[in-house]
C-alpha cells in the first residue's frame, strides 16, 4: 500500500506485534511525518494490548490513533501538513472539531463498527 508505516500482529494472540516503516517512505517524508504515523500505529499497538487477542477495526480505534497523529504534527509546528490533509477539521482560529473527524472516519471506515 501507500502507507508510511503499519502495525502487524499475529491473529489470535495478545502478544504485541511490530510496527513497520517502509524505507522508501522514510526517505520520502519528513521525520515529523514519519513520527506522526508511527505514533498513530503505536496507538493501535496500545489498543491491541487493551483489547487482547483480537483487535477489531472500529471508528473509535481510528479516531484515537488520528488524534495522536494530529497532536504530533501540531506539537512539531507542522500546521502546513494538517492544512494540506485535514484543513476541514479546523476553523480559522485552529479550533478542532472532533465531530468532523468522527464523521470523516465513519465514512472512510464504513465497513467497521463505530465501537
Secondary structure per residue as TSV (DSSP state, phi and psi in degrees):
chain	resnum	aa	ss	phi	psi
A	1	X	-	360.0	-168.8
A	2	X	-	-99.9	6.7
A	3	X	-	-70.5	148.0
A	4	X	S	-73.1	-42.4
A	5	X	E	-147.9	164.5
A	6	X	E	-155.0	158.3
A	7	X	E	-105.8	131.8
A	8	X	E	-133.1	135.5
A	9	X	-	-140.2	161.6
A	10	X	-	-77.2	124.2
A	11	X	T	-59.9	143.7
A	12	X	T	81.6	10.7
A	13	X	-	-132.2	147.2
A	14	X	-	-88.2	-2.6
A	15	X	S	-65.9	131.2
A	16	X	-	-63.3	140.8
A	17	X	-	-92.0	-148.1
A	18	X	E	-125.6	151.9
A	19	X	E	-107.6	129.2
A	20	X	E	-112.3	141.2
A	21	X	E	-122.3	126.3
A	22	X	-	-68.0	128.4
A	23	X	H	-57.4	-42.3
A	24	X	H	-64.0	-36.5
A	25	X	H	-72.9	-36.8
A	26	X	H	-59.6	-39.6
A	27	X	H	-79.0	-22.1
A	28	X	H	-86.7	-35.1
A	29	X	S	-104.8	161.1
A	30	X	-	-68.4	160.3
A	31	X	H	-62.5	-33.7
A	32	X	H	-65.9	-42.1
A	33	X	H	-63.2	-42.1
A	34	X	H	-65.0	-44.9
A	35	X	H	-61.5	-40.8
A	36	X	H	-63.8	-40.6
A	37	X	H	-69.0	-40.6
A	38	X	H	-63.7	-39.5
A	39	X	H	-61.4	-40.3
A	40	X	H	-57.5	-48.6
A	41	X	H	-69.6	-34.4
A	42	X	H	-62.3	-34.7
A	43	X	H	-61.2	-41.7
A	44	X	H	-64.6	-36.9
A	45	X	H	-62.2	-41.7
A	46	X	H	-65.6	-39.4
A	47	X	H	-62.7	-40.4
A	48	X	H	-61.7	-43.2
A	49	X	H	-61.3	-37.1
A	50	X	H	-74.6	-39.1
A	51	X	H	-83.0	-21.0
A	52	X	-	91.7	-141.6
A	53	X	S	-58.9	-44.4
A	54	X	-	-118.4	103.9
A	55	X	-	-77.5	133.9
A	56	X	-	-108.7	153.3
A	57	X	-	-72.5	128.9
A	58	X	B	-152.9	154.4
A	59	X	H	-61.1	-39.6
A	60	X	H	-61.2	-44.3
A	61	X	H	-61.5	-42.7
A	62	X	H	-69.1	-37.8
A	63	X	H	-55.0	-52.0
A	64	X	H	-67.2	-35.3
A	65	X	H	-65.2	-40.4
A	66	X	H	-71.7	-33.3
A	67	X	H	-58.1	-46.4
A	68	X	H	-63.9	-44.8
A	69	X	H	-59.7	-46.6
A	70	X	H	-64.5	-36.8
A	71	X	H	-61.5	-44.4
A	72	X	H	-60.6	-43.4
A	73	X	H	-63.1	-46.7
A	74	X	H	-63.9	-43.7
A	75	X	H	-64.6	-24.6
A	76	X	T	-100.5	15.0
A	77	X	T	70.8	25.5
A	78	X	-	-102.8	53.9
A	79	X	H	-60.6	-26.7
A	80	X	H	-59.6	-41.3
A	81	X	H	-70.7	-37.5
A	82	X	H	-66.5	-43.6
A	83	X	H	-62.0	-40.6
A	84	X	H	-63.7	-39.0
A	85	X	H	-109.0	-24.4
A	86	X	H	-134.6	22.0
A	87	X	G	-57.6	-29.8
A	88	X	G	-67.6	-9.6
A	89	X	G	-92.0	-5.7
A	90	X	B	-124.6	148.6
A	91	X	-	-92.1	-173.8
A	92	X	T	-64.8	-18.9
A	93	X	T	-96.4	8.3
A	94	X	-	64.0	29.3
A	95	X	-	-81.8	135.8
A	96	X	B	-91.1	135.7
A	97	X	-	-107.6	100.9
A	98	X	H	-64.8	-30.4
A	99	X	H	-67.6	-32.7
A	100	X	H	-69.4	-38.7
A	101	X	H	-62.8	-46.6
A	102	X	H	-58.7	-45.3
A	103	X	H	-63.4	-42.0
A	104	X	H	-64.7	-41.1
A	105	X	H	-72.3	-35.1
A	106	X	H	-60.9	-38.5
A	107	X	H	-72.1	-44.2
A	108	X	H	-68.3	-34.3
A	109	X	T	-111.0	48.7
A	110	X	T	-67.3	-15.0
A	111	X	T	-89.0	-2.8
A	112	X	S	-104.3	148.2
A	113	X	B	-70.0	163.3
A	114	X	-	-67.7	-40.0
A	115	X	-	-124.6	360.0
